[in-house]
Amino acid sequence: MLNRLIAAALMLAAAVPAAAGNVTLRFSNWLPPEHYVVTEMIRPWAEDVAEATDGRVTVEIMQAMAKPEAHFDLVRDGVADLAFGVHGYTPARFKLTGMAELPLLADDAEANSVAYWRTYQRYFRPANEHEGVKLLSLWTNTPAQIFLRGGDVAGVGDLSGRKVRVLGATTGEVAQRLGMTPISAPASQSYELLSRGVIDGTFFQSDSIVSFRLQDYVDTAVTVPGGFAHSSQYLVMNRDKWNAISKADREAIEALSGEAMARRFARVWDRKAREARETLRGAGVRFVRLDGDARDRLAERLAPVRADWVETAAERGVDGEAALAYFHDQIEALNAE
């Protein structure tokens, strides 16, 4: 699949005039340089862009030019040309993307992400929540579960009173409805907060617990099929920089972005999650799974989270029920492939 995408991108770029100028895109990276978002997602994609454009468009990965939550504005304002970001870090700006963050969706990041991109294209794009930049793609990682330090946890009722880091507005609401105290902070601050005892736990994906070296500070993972939430993520480019690229090279980059990128990046998340669960079990982390009746009771408690998103979508001119129905239909179709 990837080789076919690159081949298609090369064919699209072949028509570019020889006089077209070269473009270097500055990618502001707020993650550790060895994090697999960089080494297994961004960097390989950047290499494919260079190959598909015959070297006319290249990506330079640089140290972060601002805090994680500032990267959308950083790209919009031209301080950086490219950035990876998390929608949940700026919930006041992004409302429709909250659909992909809802609890009890899909365990599979690939199906969730491709369905998300298709739903965005059909229902959310006219609302233009990414105004001022070129949105290259959006996707989710695997479901966020609840990882805790200390205390005996057998079910949802034992979560009340815990202070937990949340990923954004959706996990903040989930935490409150489960009687927990939400603490909003970027993923990059998780180690400091947990190691110092500022929080009792965090909503996180299993792979992120490992990649941020948190396995020594958690002993229990409370999980539910479909997860307590998801993290909606994006890659954006400065609009002026995008327009400075030749039409043929833009088409080549488009062939490597959109649904292709969502599927490609999600596959990395899925693989890393599988590996991380084994690592955590080996480290002695106890997994408490809420299934059957326990999951049904949880779904009842969290139903208002879904209803709140539908209401918010309506405020932005989107039929949230229709979007959710299409989203779930796409997930089912993708899982059946």
C-alpha positions in Angstrom: 0.0 0.0 0.0 2.7 2.5 1.0 4.8 1.7 -2.1 1.7 2.3 -4.3 1.1 5.7 -2.5 4.7 6.8 -3.1 4.6 5.7 -6.7 1.4 7.6 -7.3 2.9 10.7 -5.6 6.0 10.4 -7.9 3.8 10.3 -11.0 1.9 13.4 -9.8 5.2 15.3 -9.1 6.7 14.3 -12.5 4.9 17.2 -14.3 6.5 19.9 -12.1 8.5 22.5 -14.1 12.3 22.1 -13.8 12.5 25.8 -12.7 10.3 25.3 -9.6 12.1 26.3 -6.4 13.0 24.1 -3.6 11.0 24.4 -0.3 12.3 23.4 3.2 9.5 22.9 5.8 10.5 23.6 9.4 8.8 21.1 11.7 8.6 22.3 15.3 8.8 19.1 17.5 7.7 19.3 21.1 8.1 15.6 21.7 11.3 13.8 22.7 13.3 13.4 19.5 13.3 9.6 20.0 9.6 9.3 20.4 8.0 7.1 17.7 5.6 9.9 16.6 8.8 11.4 15.3 10.9 8.4 14.4 8.1 6.2 12.9 5.5 8.6 11.7 6.8 12.1 11.0 10.3 11.3 9.8 9.3 8.4 7.4 6.5 10.6 6.0 8.9 13.4 5.5 11.3 11.1 3.7 8.5 9.9 1.4 7.6 13.6 0.7 11.2 14.3 -0.4 11.2 11.2 -2.6 7.8 11.9 -4.1 8.9 15.5 -5.0 12.3 14.5 -6.2 13.9 16.5 -3.4 12.1 19.7 -4.1 10.2 19.6 -0.8 12.1 18.6 2.4 11.3 18.7 6.1 13.7 19.9 8.8 12.8 18.6 12.2 13.6 21.3 14.8 13.4 21.6 18.6 10.1 23.0 19.9 9.5 26.7 19.3 6.7 26.9 21.8 4.6 24.8 24.3 2.6 21.9 22.8 -0.7 23.7 23.0 0.7 26.7 21.1 1.7 24.8 18.0 -1.4 25.4 15.9 -0.9 29.2 16.2 2.8 28.7 15.7 2.1 27.3 12.2 -0.8 29.6 11.4 1.5 32.6 12.2 4.4 31.3 10.1 6.9 30.8 13.0 7.0 27.1 12.1 5.9 25.5 8.8 4.7 22.2 10.1 3.5 20.8 13.4 1.9 17.8 15.0 -0.7 18.6 17.6 -3.4 17.3 19.9 -6.9 18.9 19.5 -7.7 18.3 23.2 -4.9 20.8 24.3 -7.0 23.7 22.9 -10.6 22.6 23.5 -12.1 26.0 23.2 -11.0 26.1 19.5 -11.8 22.6 18.4 -15.3 21.3 19.2 -16.3 19.0 16.3 -13.1 17.0 16.7 -14.4 16.0 20.1 -16.5 13.3 18.4 -13.4 11.2 17.9 -12.5 11.6 21.6 -15.8 10.2 22.9 -15.7 7.2 25.2 -16.6 3.6 24.2 -15.8 3.9 20.5 -13.3 1.5 18.9 -10.3 -0.4 20.3 -8.6 -0.3 16.9 -6.8 3.0 16.1 -6.8 2.3 12.4 -10.5 1.8 12.0 -11.2 4.7 14.3 -8.9 7.1 12.4 -9.9 6.3 8.9 -13.6 6.5 9.9 -12.8 9.8 11.6 -11.1 11.3 8.5 -14.1 10.3 6.3 -16.5 11.8 8.8 -14.5 15.0 8.9 -14.5 15.3 5.1 -18.3 14.7 4.9 -19.6 16.6 8.0 -16.9 18.8 9.6 -14.9 20.4 6.9 -17.3 23.2 6.1 -17.1 24.4 9.7 -13.5 25.2 9.0 -12.2 24.7 12.6 -8.6 24.5 11.2 -8.9 28.0 9.6 -5.6 29.6 8.7 -3.6 26.5 8.1 -3.5 23.6 5.7 -4.8 20.5 7.4 -2.8 17.5 6.1 -4.6 14.9 8.2 -6.1 14.0 11.5 -6.4 10.7 13.3 -6.6 9.1 16.8 -4.4 6.7 18.7 -5.6 3.7 20.6 -8.2 4.2 23.4 -7.2 6.0 26.6 -7.6 4.0 29.8 -7.1 5.0 33.4 -3.7 4.2 35.0 -3.4 4.7 38.7 -0.8 4.7 41.4 -1.7 3.1 44.7 -4.9 1.9 46.2 -7.1 -1.1 45.6 -9.4 -0.6 42.6 -12.0 -3.2 41.6 -14.4 -1.1 39.6 -15.7 2.3 38.7 -16.9 3.1 42.2 -13.3 3.0 43.5 -12.3 5.8 41.2 -14.1 8.6 43.1 -11.8 11.2 44.6 -8.8 10.4 42.6 -6.8 13.2 41.0 -6.1 12.3 37.3 -4.5 14.1 34.4 -6.9 14.5 31.6 -6.3 14.8 27.8 -8.8 17.6 27.2 -12.4 18.6 27.6 -13.8 15.1 26.9 -11.7 13.3 29.4 -12.3 16.1 31.8 -16.0 15.6 31.6 -15.5 11.8 31.9 -13.4 12.2 35.0 -16.0 14.5 36.7 -18.9 12.1 35.9 -16.9 9.3 37.5 -16.3 11.4 40.6 -12.6 12.1 39.9 -10.8 15.4 40.0 -9.5 16.4 36.5 -6.0 18.0 36.2 -5.4 19.4 32.7 -1.8 19.0 31.5 0.0 18.0 28.3 1.4 14.5 28.0 5.0 15.9 28.3 4.2 16.8 32.0 2.9 13.4 33.0 6.2 12.1 34.4 6.7 15.1 36.6 3.2 15.1 37.9 3.1 11.3 38.7 6.6 11.0 40.0 6.0 13.9 42.4 2.6 12.6 43.5 0.7 15.7 42.3 -1.8 13.3 40.6 -3.0 9.8 41.5 -3.1 8.7 37.9 -3.7 9.6 34.3 -5.9 9.0 31.3 -3.4 7.5 28.8 -2.8 4.9 26.2 -0.7 1.9 27.2 2.0 2.8 24.8 2.3 6.3 26.2 2.7 5.0 29.7 5.8 3.2 28.4 7.1 5.9 26.1 6.9 8.5 28.8 8.6 6.0 31.3 5.6 6.0 33.7 5.5 2.2 34.4 7.3 2.6 37.7 4.7 5.1 38.9 1.5 3.2 38.1 0.4 -0.2 39.4 -3.2 -0.5 38.1 -4.8 -0.1 34.7 -8.6 0.3 34.6 -9.7 -0.6 31.1 -13.0 -0.8 29.2 -13.7 -2.0 25.6 -13.6 1.1 23.4 -11.8 3.1 26.0 -12.7 6.0 28.3 -11.7 8.4 25.6 -9.4 8.9 22.6 -6.8 11.5 21.6 -7.6 13.4 18.4 -4.4 14.5 16.7 -3.4 16.4 13.6 -0.6 17.5 11.3 -0.9 21.1 9.8 1.2 23.2 7.5 1.4 27.0 7.2 -1.0 28.1 4.5 1.5 30.5 2.8 4.2 27.8 2.7 1.7 25.3 1.2 0.9 27.8 -1.5 4.6 28.3 -2.2 4.9 24.7 -3.3 4.2 23.9 -6.9 0.8 22.4 -7.8 2.3 19.1 -8.8 4.3 18.8 -5.6 1.2 19.7 -3.6 -0.7 16.9 -5.3 2.2 14.5 -4.5 2.0 15.5 -0.8 -1.8 15.2 -0.8 -1.4 11.6 -2.0 0.7 10.9 1.1 -1.6 12.7 3.5 -5.4 12.6 4.3 -6.7 9.1 4.7 -3.4 7.5 3.8 -1.7 9.3 6.6 -4.5 8.6 9.1 -4.3 4.9 8.3 -0.5 4.8 8.3 0.0 6.7 11.6 -2.8 4.7 13.3 -1.1 1.5 12.4 1.9 2.6 14.4 -0.2 3.4 17.4 -1.9 0.0 17.2 1.4 -1.9 17.1 2.9 0.2 19.9 -0.1 -0.4 22.1 0.1 -4.2 21.6 3.8 -4.1 22.6 3.2 -1.8 25.5 0.5 -4.0 27.1 3.0 -6.8 27.3 5.6 -4.6 28.8 3.3 -3.3 31.4 2.1 -6.8 32.4 5.8 -7.7 32.7 6.3 -4.8 35.0 3.6 -6.0 37.3 0.8 -3.6 36.3 -2.6 -5.1 37.2 -5.3 -4.8 34.6 -8.9 -4.4 35.8 -11.3 -4.8 32.8 -14.8 -3.4 33.0 -16.9 -5.6 30.7 -20.4 -6.9 30.5 -22.8 -5.4 33.1 -19.9 -3.1 34.4 -19.5 -1.7 30.9 -23.2 -1.2 30.5 -23.4 0.7 33.8 -20.4 2.8 32.8 -22.1 3.6 29.4 -25.2 4.9 31.3 -23.1 7.2 33.4 -21.2 8.5 30.4 -24.2 8.9 28.1 -24.4 12.7 28.8 -20.8 13.1 27.4 -22.1 12.0 24.0 -25.3 14.1 24.3 -23.2 17.2 25.2 -21.1 16.7 22.1 -24.2 16.4 19.8 -25.5 19.7 21.3 -22.1 21.4 20.7 -22.0 20.1 17.1 -25.4 21.7 16.5 -24.0 25.0 17.7 -21.5 24.8 14.9 -24.1 23.9 12.3 -23.4 20.1 12.2 -26.0 17.3 12.7 -24.1 15.5 15.4 -26.4 12.4 15.4 -26.0 12.0 11.6 -22.2 12.4 11.9 -22.0 9.9 14.7 -24.1 7.4 12.8 -21.9 7.7 9.8 -18.8 7.4 11.9 -20.0 4.2 13.5 -21.1 2.8 10.2 -17.6 3.5 8.8 -15.9 1.8 11.8 -18.1 -1.3 11.3 -17.3 -1.4 7.6 -13.6 -1.1 8.2 -13.6 -3.8 10.8 -15.3 -6.1 8.4 -12.7 -5.6 5.7 
